Amino acid sequence: MDIRELTAKMDEFVAAKGWYKPDSPKPQTVRNMAISLAIETAEVLEHVQWEEAPADKNALADELADVGLFLLQLAHIAG
């Protein structure tokens, strides 16, 4: 799957959740996506806050996936 296909899948997911609607509890704005990206990035840092390597690589992988998806959505929303 290339980045355009992944973007299309993310767009379908967000639309299905209703997050593009004006009254959405999770409006997909550049500001909101940038904030969410920063929060998810901080969650990555928690895995190495007191250690050189993460104790749980699967949990780290989950957070990295979140970062990637929020970055993708931010780029999509920003055009």
C-alpha positions as CSV (number, residue, x, y, z in Angstrom):
1,M,0.0,0.0,0.0
2,D,1.4,3.4,-0.9
3,I,0.8,6.7,0.9
4,R,-2.1,7.7,-1.4
5,E,-3.9,4.5,-0.7
6,L,-3.2,4.8,3.0
7,T,-4.5,8.4,2.9
8,A,-7.7,7.2,1.1
9,K,-8.2,4.5,3.8
10,M,-7.7,7.1,6.6
11,D,-10.1,9.4,4.9
12,E,-12.8,6.7,4.6
13,F,-12.3,5.8,8.3
14,V,-12.6,9.4,9.4
15,A,-15.7,10.0,7.3
16,A,-17.3,6.8,8.6
17,K,-16.8,8.0,12.2
18,G,-18.4,11.3,11.2
19,W,-15.4,13.4,12.2
20,Y,-15.7,15.6,9.1
21,K,-19.1,16.8,10.2
22,P,-19.3,20.4,11.5
23,D,-20.8,19.2,14.8
24,S,-18.3,16.4,15.3
25,P,-16.8,15.9,18.8
26,K,-13.5,15.3,17.0
27,P,-13.3,18.0,14.3
28,Q,-10.6,17.4,11.8
29,T,-8.9,20.7,11.7
30,V,-5.2,21.6,11.1
31,R,-5.0,22.9,14.7
32,N,-6.6,19.8,16.2
33,M,-4.5,17.4,14.2
34,A,-1.3,19.3,15.1
35,I,-2.2,19.1,18.8
36,S,-3.1,15.4,18.5
37,L,0.2,14.8,16.8
38,A,2.1,16.5,19.6
39,I,0.3,14.5,22.2
40,E,0.9,11.2,20.5
41,T,4.6,12.1,20.1
42,A,4.8,12.8,23.8
43,E,3.4,9.3,24.4
44,V,6.3,7.9,22.3
45,L,8.7,9.7,24.6
46,E,7.1,8.1,27.7
47,H,8.4,4.8,26.5
48,V,12.0,6.0,26.8
49,Q,11.7,8.6,29.5
50,W,13.8,6.8,32.0
51,E,15.4,4.1,29.9
52,E,17.5,4.0,26.8
53,A,15.3,1.4,25.1
54,P,11.6,0.8,25.4
55,A,10.6,-2.1,27.7
56,D,7.5,-2.9,25.6
57,K,8.3,-2.7,21.9
58,N,4.7,-3.5,20.9
59,A,3.4,-0.6,22.9
60,L,6.0,1.6,21.3
61,A,5.0,0.4,17.9
62,D,1.3,1.2,18.7
63,E,2.3,4.8,19.6
64,L,4.5,5.2,16.5
65,A,1.6,4.0,14.4
66,D,-0.6,6.7,16.0
67,V,2.0,9.3,15.3
68,G,2.2,8.2,11.6
69,L,-1.6,8.3,11.2
70,F,-2.0,11.7,12.9
71,L,0.8,13.0,10.7
72,L,-0.9,11.6,7.6
73,Q,-4.2,13.1,8.6
74,L,-2.6,16.5,9.3
75,A,-1.0,16.5,5.9
76,H,-4.3,15.5,4.3
77,I,-6.3,18.2,6.1
78,A,-3.7,20.8,5.4
79,G,-3.8,20.0,1.7
